[in-house]
Amino acid sequence: MAGLTDEDIREIDRANAADTRAAVFIHGPGKQEGWDAWRPLFDDNGYVSVTPGWTTDPTLIDTARTDPDALASSTVQTVTEYYLELIGRLNYPPLVVGHGFGGLIAQRLASEGVAAATVAIASWPIAGVPASTLSASESTFFSTEDIATLDTATVDPTRAGRGPLLLIAGADDSTIPAAASDAAYALQSENPDVTEYTVIPGRDHSLAFGDGWREVADTVLVFAQNYAAPKQH
């Protein structure tokens, strides 16, 4: 790993200087700016929001955005390792929140035991989620070949120390149908730590952003305050 970007190092330093828990937000092939509305909400509630990039490679996101096949197991591992390095520099285990591909990375980080609590929103599938759950929609993003590739991005749902996990799905999501999140919840529920699941009616894959984002953010904030509250001074 080639280290962290200067901007991400500044974000870590800011969180550590505040001597409180960070809320680390992980984006998918979209831009980091998608979390801009969330940041003041969590900052105002005692966290320090951190929105890192994927790696030090500025071309990785653009490549993934134009070529979904580029998000192979090697990319999943590369991004996971980047976040592991970043989280390892924080003073306290963070709250980790991911959307889409970021939700898959968030669950991998939880499996590594580095998060105080984890939220995966409309998450890409973890290993063991049947491909049939993703073909439930005519416009699903994934082919059977995609699932075979992503299945190598193994998340161990039974691993001790995973910490509390919240899965959120949009009832009208045609990219990651709720059936896929149902299956992920069944797998993650095998873990002895708290596992919660919420399906939000009338919301599609962009449920964390745009109109209606606040309902999702408030759901995440309540979960976070229950299981990974900011450090009390």
C-alpha positions as CSV (number, residue, x, y, z in Angstrom):
1,M,0.0,0.0,0.0
2,A,1.4,3.4,-1.0
3,G,0.1,5.2,2.0
4,L,-2.7,7.8,2.3
5,T,-3.5,10.9,0.4
6,D,-2.6,14.2,2.1
7,E,-6.3,15.2,2.3
8,D,-7.1,11.9,4.1
9,I,-4.3,12.4,6.5
10,R,-5.6,15.9,7.3
11,E,-9.0,14.4,7.9
12,I,-7.5,11.8,10.4
13,D,-5.6,14.6,12.2
14,R,-8.7,16.6,12.5
15,A,-10.6,13.7,14.0
16,N,-7.8,12.8,16.4
17,A,-7.4,16.5,17.5
18,A,-11.1,16.6,18.4
19,D,-10.5,13.6,20.7
20,T,-13.8,12.0,19.7
21,R,-15.1,9.2,17.6
22,A,-14.9,9.6,13.8
23,A,-17.8,8.7,11.5
24,V,-16.1,7.3,8.3
25,F,-18.3,7.5,5.2
26,I,-17.5,5.2,2.3
27,H,-18.8,6.1,-1.2
28,G,-19.4,3.9,-4.2
29,P,-18.4,4.7,-7.8
30,G,-19.9,8.1,-7.2
31,K,-18.1,11.1,-5.7
32,Q,-17.2,11.6,-2.1
33,E,-19.3,14.8,-2.2
34,G,-22.4,12.6,-1.9
35,W,-21.9,12.7,1.8
36,D,-21.8,16.5,2.1
37,A,-25.3,16.8,3.6
38,W,-24.5,14.1,6.2
39,R,-21.3,15.6,7.5
40,P,-22.8,18.6,9.5
41,L,-25.5,16.4,10.9
42,F,-22.9,14.0,12.4
43,D,-20.5,16.7,13.3
44,D,-23.2,18.5,15.2
45,N,-24.0,15.3,17.1
46,G,-20.5,14.8,18.5
47,Y,-18.7,12.9,15.8
48,V,-16.0,14.0,13.4
49,S,-17.0,13.1,9.8
50,V,-14.4,11.7,7.6
51,T,-15.0,11.0,3.8
52,P,-11.9,9.4,2.4
53,G,-11.2,8.5,-1.2
54,W,-10.8,5.0,-2.3
55,T,-7.0,4.9,-2.6
56,T,-4.1,7.2,-3.6
57,D,-4.9,6.2,-7.3
58,P,-7.0,9.1,-8.7
59,T,-8.0,6.9,-11.8
60,L,-9.5,4.1,-9.9
61,I,-12.9,5.6,-9.3
62,D,-13.2,6.9,-12.9
63,T,-12.4,3.5,-14.2
64,A,-14.9,1.8,-12.0
65,R,-17.6,4.3,-12.9
66,T,-17.2,3.7,-16.7
67,D,-16.5,0.0,-16.4
68,P,-18.3,-1.9,-13.6
69,D,-16.3,-5.0,-14.5
70,A,-13.3,-3.2,-13.1
71,L,-14.7,-3.6,-9.6
72,A,-13.2,-7.1,-9.3
73,S,-12.0,-8.8,-6.2
74,S,-8.6,-7.1,-6.6
75,T,-10.2,-3.6,-6.4
76,V,-12.3,-4.7,-3.3
77,Q,-9.1,-5.8,-1.6
78,T,-7.2,-2.7,-2.5
79,V,-9.9,-0.4,-1.2
80,T,-10.3,-2.4,1.9
81,E,-6.6,-2.3,2.7
82,Y,-6.7,1.5,2.2
83,Y,-9.4,1.9,4.7
84,L,-7.8,-0.5,7.1
85,E,-4.7,1.7,7.1
86,L,-6.7,4.9,7.5
87,I,-8.8,3.5,10.4
88,G,-5.6,2.2,12.0
89,R,-4.4,5.8,12.4
90,L,-7.6,7.0,14.3
91,N,-7.5,7.2,18.1
92,Y,-10.8,5.4,18.5
93,P,-12.6,2.7,16.5
94,P,-14.9,4.6,14.2
95,L,-18.5,4.4,13.1
96,V,-18.3,3.2,9.5
97,V,-21.1,3.9,7.0
98,G,-21.0,2.8,3.4
99,H,-23.4,3.0,0.5
100,G,-23.5,0.6,-2.5
101,F,-20.0,-0.6,-3.2
102,G,-19.0,1.3,0.0
103,G,-21.5,-0.9,1.9
104,L,-19.6,-4.0,0.8
105,I,-16.3,-2.4,2.0
106,A,-17.9,-1.4,5.3
107,Q,-19.0,-5.0,5.9
108,R,-15.5,-6.2,5.1
109,L,-14.1,-3.7,7.6
110,A,-16.6,-4.9,10.2
111,S,-15.4,-8.4,9.6
112,E,-11.9,-7.3,10.4
113,G,-13.1,-6.0,13.8
114,V,-12.0,-2.4,13.3
115,A,-15.3,-0.6,13.5
116,A,-17.2,0.4,16.7
117,A,-20.4,-0.1,14.7
118,T,-21.2,-0.4,11.0
119,V,-24.0,0.6,8.6
120,A,-24.3,-0.7,5.1
121,I,-26.9,1.1,2.9
122,A,-28.1,-0.7,-0.3
123,S,-24.9,-2.7,-0.1
124,W,-23.4,-4.7,-2.9
125,P,-23.7,-8.4,-2.1
126,I,-21.4,-10.2,0.3
127,A,-20.3,-13.8,-0.4
128,G,-23.3,-16.2,0.1
129,V,-26.0,-13.9,-1.2
130,P,-27.7,-15.9,-4.0
131,A,-27.4,-14.4,-7.4
132,S,-31.1,-15.1,-7.9
133,T,-31.9,-12.3,-5.4
134,L,-30.2,-9.8,-7.7
135,S,-32.0,-11.0,-10.9
136,A,-35.3,-10.1,-9.2
137,S,-35.1,-6.7,-11.1
138,E,-35.2,-6.2,-14.8
139,S,-32.6,-3.4,-14.5
140,T,-30.3,-5.0,-12.0
141,F,-26.7,-3.8,-12.3
142,F,-25.2,-7.3,-11.9
143,S,-24.8,-10.3,-14.2
144,T,-24.1,-13.8,-13.0
145,E,-20.5,-13.2,-13.9
146,D,-20.4,-10.1,-11.7
147,I,-21.7,-12.1,-8.7
148,A,-19.1,-14.8,-9.3
149,T,-16.4,-12.1,-9.2
150,L,-17.7,-10.3,-6.2
151,D,-18.2,-13.6,-4.3
152,T,-14.4,-13.7,-3.9
153,A,-14.8,-10.6,-1.7
154,T,-15.5,-12.7,1.3
155,V,-17.0,-11.3,4.4
156,D,-17.1,-13.7,7.4
157,P,-20.5,-13.0,9.0
158,T,-19.8,-15.2,12.0
159,R,-16.4,-13.7,12.9
160,A,-16.2,-12.6,16.6
161,G,-15.7,-8.9,17.2
162,R,-17.6,-7.7,14.2
163,G,-19.6,-5.3,16.3
164,P,-23.1,-4.0,15.8
165,L,-24.3,-3.8,12.2
166,L,-27.2,-2.1,10.6
167,L,-28.3,-3.0,7.0
168,I,-30.6,-0.5,5.2
169,A,-32.4,-1.3,1.9
170,G,-34.7,0.8,-0.3
171,A,-37.9,-1.0,-1.1
172,D,-37.9,0.2,-4.7
173,D,-34.2,-0.4,-5.3
174,S,-33.7,-2.0,-8.7
175,T,-29.9,-2.0,-8.5
176,I,-29.6,-3.9,-5.3
177,P,-33.2,-5.3,-4.8
178,A,-34.3,-5.6,-1.2
179,A,-34.3,-9.4,-1.6
180,A,-30.4,-9.2,-1.7
181,S,-30.4,-7.2,1.5
182,D,-32.8,-9.7,3.0
183,A,-30.3,-12.5,2.2
184,A,-27.4,-10.5,3.6
185,Y,-29.3,-9.9,6.8
186,A,-30.0,-13.6,7.2
187,L,-26.2,-14.3,6.8
188,Q,-25.1,-11.5,9.1
189,S,-27.7,-12.5,11.8
190,E,-25.6,-15.5,12.5
191,N,-23.1,-13.2,14.2
192,P,-23.5,-12.9,18.0
193,D,-23.3,-9.1,17.8
194,V,-26.3,-7.0,17.2
195,T,-27.6,-7.1,13.7
196,E,-30.5,-4.8,12.6
197,Y,-32.2,-4.4,9.3
198,T,-34.5,-1.6,8.0
199,V,-36.3,-1.4,4.6
200,I,-37.4,2.1,3.7
201,P,-40.6,2.3,1.6
202,G,-40.6,4.1,-1.7
203,R,-36.8,4.6,-1.9
204,D,-34.5,3.4,-4.7
205,H,-30.7,2.9,-4.8
206,S,-30.0,6.6,-4.2
207,L,-31.9,6.6,-0.9
208,A,-28.9,8.0,1.0
209,F,-28.7,11.1,-1.2
210,G,-31.0,13.6,-2.8
211,D,-34.6,14.1,-1.6
212,G,-35.3,12.0,1.5
213,W,-31.7,11.6,2.5
214,R,-32.5,12.9,6.0
215,E,-34.8,10.0,6.9
216,V,-32.0,7.6,6.1
217,A,-29.4,9.7,8.0
218,D,-31.6,10.0,11.1
219,T,-32.0,6.2,11.1
220,V,-28.2,5.8,11.0
221,L,-27.7,8.4,13.6
222,V,-30.0,6.7,16.1
223,F,-28.3,3.4,15.6
224,A,-24.9,5.1,15.9
225,Q,-25.8,6.8,19.2
226,N,-27.1,3.5,20.6
227,Y,-24.0,1.4,19.7
228,A,-21.1,3.8,18.9
229,A,-21.7,7.0,20.7
230,P,-19.1,9.8,20.4
231,K,-16.6,10.0,23.1
232,Q,-17.9,11.8,26.2
233,H,-15.6,14.5,27.5
